Amino acid sequence: MYKNNKDIEFIAQALRESSLSKEDQDDFLLFCFMTPKSEREPLIALIQDDPSWIQKLSINYKAKKQAIRDRNSDLLDAIVQEEQTMLSEIEQRG
């Protein structure tokens, strides 16, 4: 499917194996496709370590998108803070 882009194919496969709706899968895959490869690599590492991250990342992306759409900067700040907390926890484990 994405033969020249192995990281996108990996994400697409993880999405297909997830419990996300087709719409959420397509939306998150489009986001990943538009993200520079250097920024996709940490996402792929998380998913390789624990496939449940695909769901967490998709939920986070949807929440940010909704906060931006609603022009809700307080919600966006809260989402980013939660994201930073999760990343700190990952770094402490690693």
N, CA, C and O atoms as CSV, one atom per row, in Angstrom:
chain,resi,resn,atom,element,x,y,z
A,1,MET,N,N,0.820,-1.189,0.000
A,1,MET,CA,C,0.000,0.000,0.000
A,1,MET,C,C,0.872,1.263,0.000
A,1,MET,O,O,0.728,2.120,-0.872
A,2,TYR,N,N,1.778,1.374,0.985
A,2,TYR,CA,C,2.685,2.514,1.066
A,2,TYR,C,C,4.111,2.003,0.946
A,2,TYR,O,O,4.944,2.272,1.811
A,3,LYS,N,N,4.391,1.279,-0.104
A,3,LYS,CA,C,5.654,0.558,-0.263
A,3,LYS,C,C,6.883,1.447,-0.105
A,3,LYS,O,O,7.903,0.991,0.413
A,4,ASN,N,N,6.812,2.692,-0.533
A,4,ASN,CA,C,7.963,3.577,-0.449
A,4,ASN,C,C,8.024,4.327,0.876
A,4,ASN,O,O,8.880,5.192,1.062
A,5,ASN,N,N,7.146,4.009,1.770
A,5,ASN,CA,C,7.091,4.718,3.034
A,5,ASN,C,C,6.790,3.717,4.144
A,5,ASN,O,O,5.646,3.581,4.579
A,6,LYS,N,N,7.824,3.022,4.595
A,6,LYS,CA,C,7.632,1.921,5.548
A,6,LYS,C,C,7.062,2.375,6.882
A,6,LYS,O,O,6.315,1.634,7.522
A,7,ASP,N,N,7.405,3.581,7.305
A,7,ASP,CA,C,6.867,4.034,8.588
A,7,ASP,C,C,5.362,4.302,8.499
A,7,ASP,O,O,4.625,4.012,9.442
A,8,ILE,N,N,4.911,4.846,7.385
A,8,ILE,CA,C,3.474,5.051,7.195
A,8,ILE,C,C,2.769,3.700,7.090
A,8,ILE,O,O,1.676,3.533,7.632
A,9,GLU,N,N,3.367,2.753,6.414
A,9,GLU,CA,C,2.771,1.411,6.318
A,9,GLU,C,C,2.676,0.767,7.696
A,9,GLU,O,O,1.681,0.113,8.010
A,10,PHE,N,N,3.710,0.949,8.521
A,10,PHE,CA,C,3.676,0.404,9.881
A,10,PHE,C,C,2.509,1.009,10.665
A,10,PHE,O,O,1.763,0.291,11.330
A,11,ILE,N,N,2.360,2.324,10.582
A,11,ILE,CA,C,1.269,3.001,11.294
A,11,ILE,C,C,-0.082,2.545,10.749
A,11,ILE,O,O,-1.016,2.294,11.511
A,12,ALA,N,N,-0.178,2.440,9.435
A,12,ALA,CA,C,-1.439,1.989,8.817
A,12,ALA,C,C,-1.809,0.590,9.309
A,12,ALA,O,O,-2.975,0.322,9.599
A,13,GLN,N,N,-0.830,-0.293,9.402
A,13,GLN,CA,C,-1.089,-1.659,9.884
A,13,GLN,C,C,-1.529,-1.632,11.343
A,13,GLN,O,O,-2.476,-2.320,11.724
A,14,ALA,N,N,-0.844,-0.841,12.153
A,14,ALA,CA,C,-1.228,-0.728,13.568
A,14,ALA,C,C,-2.649,-0.192,13.702
A,14,ALA,O,O,-3.408,-0.642,14.560
A,15,LEU,N,N,-3.004,0.761,12.861
A,15,LEU,CA,C,-4.363,1.301,12.883
A,15,LEU,C,C,-5.378,0.238,12.490
A,15,LEU,O,O,-6.431,0.118,13.116
A,16,ARG,N,N,-5.064,-0.539,11.448
A,16,ARG,CA,C,-6.001,-1.590,11.016
A,16,ARG,C,C,-6.221,-2.627,12.112
A,16,ARG,O,O,-7.304,-3.201,12.219
A,17,GLU,N,N,-5.202,-2.864,12.919
A,17,GLU,CA,C,-5.298,-3.850,13.998
A,17,GLU,C,C,-5.913,-3.278,15.273
A,17,GLU,O,O,-6.168,-4.009,16.230
A,18,SER,N,N,-6.148,-1.972,15.277
A,18,SER,CA,C,-6.702,-1.325,16.463
A,18,SER,C,C,-8.227,-1.421,16.460
A,18,SER,O,O,-8.840,-1.900,15.506
A,19,SER,N,N,-8.809,-0.954,17.551
A,19,SER,CA,C,-10.271,-0.931,17.648
A,19,SER,C,C,-10.841,0.424,17.225
A,19,SER,O,O,-12.034,0.676,17.394
A,20,LEU,N,N,-9.996,1.288,16.679
A,20,LEU,CA,C,-10.472,2.597,16.222
A,20,LEU,C,C,-11.422,2.441,15.039
A,20,LEU,O,O,-11.308,1.505,14.247
A,21,SER,N,N,-12.356,3.372,14.938
A,21,SER,CA,C,-13.265,3.368,13.795
A,21,SER,C,C,-12.471,3.647,12.524
A,21,SER,O,O,-11.369,4.192,12.577
A,22,LYS,N,N,-13.030,3.274,11.404
A,22,LYS,CA,C,-12.374,3.518,10.113
A,22,LYS,C,C,-12.123,5.015,9.931
A,22,LYS,O,O,-11.067,5.415,9.441
A,23,GLU,N,N,-13.078,5.825,10.319
A,23,GLU,CA,C,-12.937,7.279,10.201
A,23,GLU,C,C,-11.755,7.782,11.043
A,23,GLU,O,O,-10.951,8.586,10.570
A,24,ASP,N,N,-11.654,7.307,12.289
A,24,ASP,CA,C,-10.538,7.709,13.152
A,24,ASP,C,C,-9.209,7.194,12.610
A,24,ASP,O,O,-8.195,7.888,12.681
A,25,GLN,N,N,-9.214,5.979,12.070
A,25,GLN,CA,C,-7.996,5.435,11.461
A,25,GLN,C,C,-7.532,6.315,10.306
A,25,GLN,O,O,-6.360,6.684,10.225
A,26,ASP,N,N,-8.457,6.645,9.418
A,26,ASP,CA,C,-8.120,7.467,8.249
A,26,ASP,C,C,-7.630,8.851,8.667
A,26,ASP,O,O,-6.668,9.376,8.108
A,27,ASP,N,N,-8.296,9.426,9.644
A,27,ASP,CA,C,-7.947,10.760,10.119
A,27,ASP,C,C,-6.542,10.767,10.722
A,27,ASP,O,O,-5.745,11.657,10.428
A,28,PHE,N,N,-6.241,9.782,11.560
A,28,PHE,CA,C,-4.932,9.732,12.199
A,28,PHE,C,C,-3.844,9.397,11.175
A,28,PHE,O,O,-2.734,9.923,11.261
A,29,LEU,N,N,-4.147,8.540,10.222
A,29,LEU,CA,C,-3.169,8.207,9.194
A,29,LEU,C,C,-2.838,9.438,8.351
A,29,LEU,O,O,-1.678,9.655,7.999
A,30,LEU,N,N,-3.829,10.228,8.033
A,30,LEU,CA,C,-3.592,11.462,7.281
A,30,LEU,C,C,-2.691,12.401,8.087
A,30,LEU,O,O,-1.756,12.991,7.545
A,31,PHE,N,N,-2.974,12.533,9.361
A,31,PHE,CA,C,-2.131,13.344,10.243
A,31,PHE,C,C,-0.683,12.836,10.201
A,31,PHE,O,O,0.247,13.630,10.061
A,32,CYS,N,N,-0.494,11.532,10.321
A,32,CYS,CA,C,0.850,10.952,10.314
A,32,CYS,C,C,1.539,11.172,8.969
A,32,CYS,O,O,2.741,11.434,8.910
A,33,PHE,N,N,0.774,11.062,7.908
A,33,PHE,CA,C,1.330,11.249,6.571
A,33,PHE,C,C,1.836,12.685,6.400
A,33,PHE,O,O,2.843,12.913,5.730
A,34,MET,N,N,1.146,13.641,6.997
A,34,MET,CA,C,1.532,15.043,6.878
A,34,MET,C,C,2.644,15.432,7.858
A,34,MET,O,O,3.261,16.488,7.716
A,35,THR,N,N,2.892,14.586,8.839
A,35,THR,CA,C,3.919,14.852,9.839
A,35,THR,C,C,5.289,14.496,9.275
A,35,THR,O,O,5.440,13.440,8.660
A,36,PRO,N,N,6.293,15.353,9.469
A,36,PRO,CA,C,7.638,15.016,8.980
A,36,PRO,C,C,8.134,13.692,9.559
A,36,PRO,O,O,7.837,13.352,10.705
A,37,LYS,N,N,8.882,12.962,8.763
A,37,LYS,CA,C,9.369,11.642,9.166
A,37,LYS,C,C,10.093,11.688,10.509
A,37,LYS,O,O,9.926,10.790,11.334
A,38,SER,N,N,10.891,12.721,10.730
A,38,SER,CA,C,11.641,12.825,11.987
A,38,SER,C,C,10.711,12.911,13.198
A,38,SER,O,O,11.082,12.494,14.294
A,39,GLU,N,N,9.517,13.445,13.007
A,39,GLU,CA,C,8.561,13.542,14.103
A,39,GLU,C,C,7.702,12.283,14.221
A,39,GLU,O,O,7.099,12.043,15.267
A,40,ARG,N,N,7.641,11.484,13.165
A,40,ARG,CA,C,6.900,10.215,13.217
A,40,ARG,C,C,7.684,9.142,13.957
A,40,ARG,O,O,7.094,8.245,14.560
A,41,GLU,N,N,9.003,9.227,13.913
A,41,GLU,CA,C,9.832,8.172,14.487
A,41,GLU,C,C,9.545,7.907,15.963
A,41,GLU,O,O,9.451,6.744,16.356
A,42,PRO,N,N,9.398,8.958,16.809
A,42,PRO,CA,C,9.048,8.678,18.211
A,42,PRO,C,C,7.671,8.018,18.361
A,42,PRO,O,O,7.470,7.192,19.251
A,43,LEU,N,N,6.727,8.383,17.490
A,43,LEU,CA,C,5.401,7.755,17.531
A,43,LEU,C,C,5.519,6.268,17.225
A,43,LEU,O,O,4.899,5.434,17.884
A,44,ILE,N,N,6.316,5.953,16.224
A,44,ILE,CA,C,6.500,4.560,15.829
A,44,ILE,C,C,7.154,3.773,16.962
A,44,ILE,O,O,6.767,2.637,17.234
A,45,ALA,N,N,8.142,4.376,17.621
A,45,ALA,CA,C,8.807,3.702,18.735
A,45,ALA,C,C,7.811,3.384,19.852
A,45,ALA,O,O,7.846,2.297,20.429
A,46,LEU,N,N,6.927,4.335,20.152
A,46,LEU,CA,C,5.909,4.083,21.179
A,46,LEU,C,C,5.004,2.925,20.783
A,46,LEU,O,O,4.715,2.045,21.593
A,47,ILE,N,N,4.562,2.933,19.539
A,47,ILE,CA,C,3.644,1.898,19.052
A,47,ILE,C,C,4.331,0.537,19.010
A,47,ILE,O,O,3.706,-0.481,19.309
A,48,GLN,N,N,5.602,0.511,18.644
A,48,GLN,CA,C,6.343,-0.755,18.623
A,48,GLN,C,C,6.467,-1.325,20.029
A,48,GLN,O,O,6.345,-2.534,20.226
A,49,ASP,N,N,6.710,-0.450,21.012
A,49,ASP,CA,C,6.850,-0.898,22.395
A,49,ASP,C,C,5.523,-1.353,22.981
A,49,ASP,O,O,5.471,-2.293,23.774
A,50,ASP,N,N,4.453,-0.679,22.584
A,50,ASP,CA,C,3.130,-0.984,23.134
A,50,ASP,C,C,2.072,-0.562,22.118
A,50,ASP,O,O,1.777,0.627,21.995
A,51,PRO,N,N,1.495,-1.521,21.387
A,51,PRO,CA,C,0.514,-1.199,20.341
A,51,PRO,C,C,-0.700,-0.401,20.831
A,51,PRO,O,O,-1.384,0.225,20.022
A,52,SER,N,N,-0.978,-0.412,22.130
A,52,SER,CA,C,-2.124,0.357,22.625
A,52,SER,C,C,-1.892,1.868,22.484
A,52,SER,O,O,-2.829,2.656,22.606
A,53,TRP,N,N,-0.656,2.262,22.230
A,53,TRP,CA,C,-0.370,3.681,22.039
A,53,TRP,C,C,-1.073,4.254,20.822
A,53,TRP,O,O,-1.355,5.451,20.785
A,54,ILE,N,N,-1.360,3.434,19.830
A,54,ILE,CA,C,-2.031,3.950,18.631
A,54,ILE,C,C,-3.370,4.579,19.022
A,54,ILE,O,O,-3.751,5.624,18.495
A,55,GLN,N,N,-4.061,3.945,19.931
A,55,GLN,CA,C,-5.352,4.472,20.404
A,55,GLN,C,C,-5.145,5.752,21.205
A,55,GLN,O,O,-5.862,6.733,21.008
A,56,LYS,N,N,-4.170,5.745,22.104
A,56,LYS,CA,C,-3.904,6.925,22.929
A,56,LYS,C,C,-3.515,8.121,22.061
A,56,LYS,O,O,-3.981,9.239,22.283
A,57,LEU,N,N,-2.664,7.877,21.081
A,57,LEU,CA,C,-2.219,8.951,20.194
A,57,LEU,C,C,-3.370,9.499,19.353
A,57,LEU,O,O,-3.476,10.707,19.140
A,58,SER,N,N,-4.222,8.608,18.883
A,58,SER,CA,C,-5.368,9.036,18.084
A,58,SER,C,C,-6.334,9.876,18.923
A,58,SER,O,O,-6.830,10.904,18.462
A,59,ILE,N,N,-6.595,9.442,20.138
A,59,ILE,CA,C,-7.493,10.190,21.029
A,59,ILE,C,C,-6.915,11.566,21.322
A,59,ILE,O,O,-7.639,12.561,21.318
A,60,ASN,N,N,-5.613,11.622,21.575
A,60,ASN,CA,C,-4.946,12.891,21.835
A,60,ASN,C,C,-5.048,13.822,20.628
A,60,ASN,O,O,-5.337,15.010,20.773
A,61,TYR,N,N,-4.810,13.277,19.447
A,61,TYR,CA,C,-4.889,14.065,18.217
A,61,TYR,C,C,-6.311,14.615,18.018
A,61,TYR,O,O,-6.485,15.793,17.706
A,62,LYS,N,N,-7.318,13.759,18.198
A,62,LYS,CA,C,-8.704,14.195,18.033
A,62,LYS,C,C,-9.065,15.296,19.024
A,62,LYS,O,O,-9.745,16.261,18.672
A,63,ALA,N,N,-8.609,15.146,20.256
A,63,ALA,CA,C,-8.910,16.142,21.283
A,63,ALA,C,C,-8.276,17.484,20.934
A,63,ALA,O,O,-8.912,18.529,21.072
A,64,LYS,N,N,-7.020,17.456,20.482
A,64,LYS,CA,C,-6.355,18.705,20.082
A,64,LYS,C,C,-7.081,19.356,18.903
A,64,LYS,O,O,-7.303,20.567,18.878
A,65,LYS,N,N,-7.435,18.533,17.947
A,65,LYS,CA,C,-8.126,19.051,16.766
A,65,LYS,C,C,-9.447,19.720,17.161
A,65,LYS,O,O,-9.787,20.787,16.650
A,66,GLN,N,N,-10.180,19.086,18.067
A,66,GLN,CA,C,-11.456,19.650,18.511
A,66,GLN,C,C,-11.243,20.946,19.288
A,66,GLN,O,O,-11.989,21.909,19.108
A,67,ALA,N,N,-10.239,20.974,20.139
A,67,ALA,CA,C,-9.957,22.185,20.917
A,67,ALA,C,C,-9.592,23.340,19.991
A,67,ALA,O,O,-10.011,24.476,20.214
A,68,ILE,N,N,-8.817,23.051,18.960
A,68,ILE,CA,C,-8.449,24.092,17.989
A,68,ILE,C,C,-9.675,24.538,17.212
A,68,ILE,O,O,-9.889,25.733,17.007
A,69,ARG,N,N,-10.479,23.575,16.781
A,69,ARG,CA,C,-11.699,23.901,16.033
A,69,ARG,C,C,-12.628,24.777,16.861
A,69,ARG,O,O,-13.247,25.707,16.343
A,70,ASP,N,N,-12.721,24.468,18.160
A,70,ASP,CA,C,-13.595,25.232,19.057
A,70,ASP,C,C,-12.940,26.516,19.574
A,70,ASP,O,O,-13.569,27.297,20.289
A,71,ARG,N,N,-11.686,26.724,19.211
A,71,ARG,CA,C,-10.914,27.877,19.682
A,71,ARG,C,C,-10.883,27.933,21.202
A,71,ARG,O,O,-11.019,28.993,21.812
A,72,ASN,N,N,-10.700,26.752,21.794
A,72,ASN,CA,C,-10.693,26.620,23.246
A,72,ASN,C,C,-9.245,26.457,23.717
A,72,ASN,O,O,-8.736,25.342,23.832
A,73,SER,N,N,-8.608,27.574,23.981
A,73,SER,CA,C,-7.194,27.528,24.361
A,73,SER,C,C,-6.983,26.878,25.729
A,73,SER,O,O,-5.945,26.257,25.958
A,74,ASP,N,N,-7.950,27.011,26.641
A,74,ASP,CA,C,-7.817,26.361,27.951
A,74,ASP,C,C,-7.800,24.843,27.794
A,74,ASP,O,O,-6.987,24.158,28.415
A,75,LEU,N,N,-8.688,24.329,26.972
A,75,LEU,CA,C,-8.724,22.889,26.731
A,75,LEU,C,C,-7.442,22.433,26.037
A,75,LEU,O,O,-6.877,21.399,26.394
A,76,LEU,N,N,-6.988,23.188,25.062
A,76,LEU,CA,C,-5.756,22.835,24.358
A,76,LEU,C,C,-4.576,22.830,25.326
A,76,LEU,O,O,-3.735,21.933,25.274
A,77,ASP,N,N,-4.507,23.823,26.206
A,77,ASP,CA,C,-3.437,23.852,27.211
A,77,ASP,C,C,-3.497,22.623,28.114
A,77,ASP,O,O,-2.464,22.039,28.441
A,78,ALA,N,N,-4.698,22.234,28.513
A,78,ALA,CA,C,-4.859,21.054,29.369
A,78,ALA,C,C,-4.422,19.781,28.640
A,78,ALA,O,O,-3.792,18.906,29.235
A,79,ILE,N,N,-4.751,19.684,27.377
A,79,ILE,CA,C,-4.361,18.514,26.577
A,79,ILE,C,C,-2.844,18.445,26.455
A,79,ILE,O,O,-2.251,17.378,26.612
A,80,VAL,N,N,-2.227,19.574,26.178
A,80,VAL,CA,C,-0.768,19.619,26.049
A,80,VAL,C,C,-0.107,19.291,27.391
A,80,VAL,O,O,0.904,18.589,27.420
A,81,GLN,N,N,-0.656,19.783,28.493
A,81,GLN,CA,C,-0.116,19.475,29.817
A,81,GLN,C,C,-0.199,17.977,30.098
A,81,GLN,O,O,0.754,17.379,30.598
A,82,GLU,N,N,-1.333,17.381,29.777
A,82,GLU,CA,C,-1.496,15.938,29.964
A,82,GLU,C,C,-0.499,15.172,29.097
A,82,GLU,O,O,0.076,14.173,29.529
A,83,GLU,N,N,-0.306,15.649,27.881
A,83,GLU,CA,C,0.651,15.024,26.973
A,83,GLU,C,C,2.065,15.103,27.550
A,83,GLU,O,O,2.805,14.120,27.500
A,84,GLN,N,N,2.445,16.249,28.092
A,84,GLN,CA,C,3.770,16.415,28.681
A,84,GLN,C,C,3.951,15.498,29.887
A,84,GLN,O,O,5.037,14.957,30.098
A,85,THR,N,N,2.899,15.323,30.673
A,85,THR,CA,C,2.957,14.418,31.814
A,85,THR,C,C,3.192,12.981,31.343
A,85,THR,O,O,4.016,12.264,31.910
A,86,MET,N,N,2.463,12.567,30.302
A,86,MET,CA,C,2.649,11.213,29.756
A,86,MET,C,C,4.067,11.030,29.237
A,86,MET,O,O,4.681,9.991,29.476
A,87,LEU,N,N,4.590,12.015,28.537
A,87,LEU,CA,C,5.941,11.929,27.998
A,87,LEU,C,C,6.980,11.852,29.112
A,87,LEU,O,O,7.960,11.117,28.992
A,88,SER,N,N,6.778,12.598,30.186
A,88,SER,CA,C,7.691,12.541,31.332
A,88,SER,C,C,7.688,11.154,31.952
A,88,SER,O,O,8.739,10.626,32.314
A,89,GLU,N,N,6.506,10.565,32.074
A,89,GLU,CA,C,6.406,9.216,32.624
A,89,GLU,C,C,7.127,8.206,31.748
A,89,GLU,O,O,7.780,7.293,32.254
A,90,ILE,N,N,7.009,8.368,30.435
A,90,ILE,CA,C,7.688,7.471,29.491
A,90,ILE,C,C,9.200,7.610,29.647
A,90,ILE,O,O,9.913,6.607,29.687
A,91,GLU,N,N,9.689,8.837,29.734
A,91,GLU,CA,C,11.119,9.078,29.881
A,91,GLU,C,C,11.646,8.474,31.173
A,91,GLU,O,O,12.750,7.930,31.192
A,92,GLN,N,N,10.878,8.559,32.252
A,92,GLN,CA,C,11.312,7.997,33.529
A,92,GLN,C,C,11.403,6.482,33.476
A,92,GLN,O,O,12.266,5.892,34.126
A,93,ARG,N,N,10.529,5.848,32.716
A,93,ARG,CA,C,10.544,4.379,32.560
A,93,ARG,C,C,11.724,3.928,31.719
A,93,ARG,O,O,12.341,2.895,31.978
A,94,GLY,N,N,12.030,4.754,30.674
A,94,GLY,CA,C,12.965,4.370,29.648
A,94,GLY,C,C,14.376,4.297,30.065
A,94,GLY,O,O,15.244,3.977,29.253
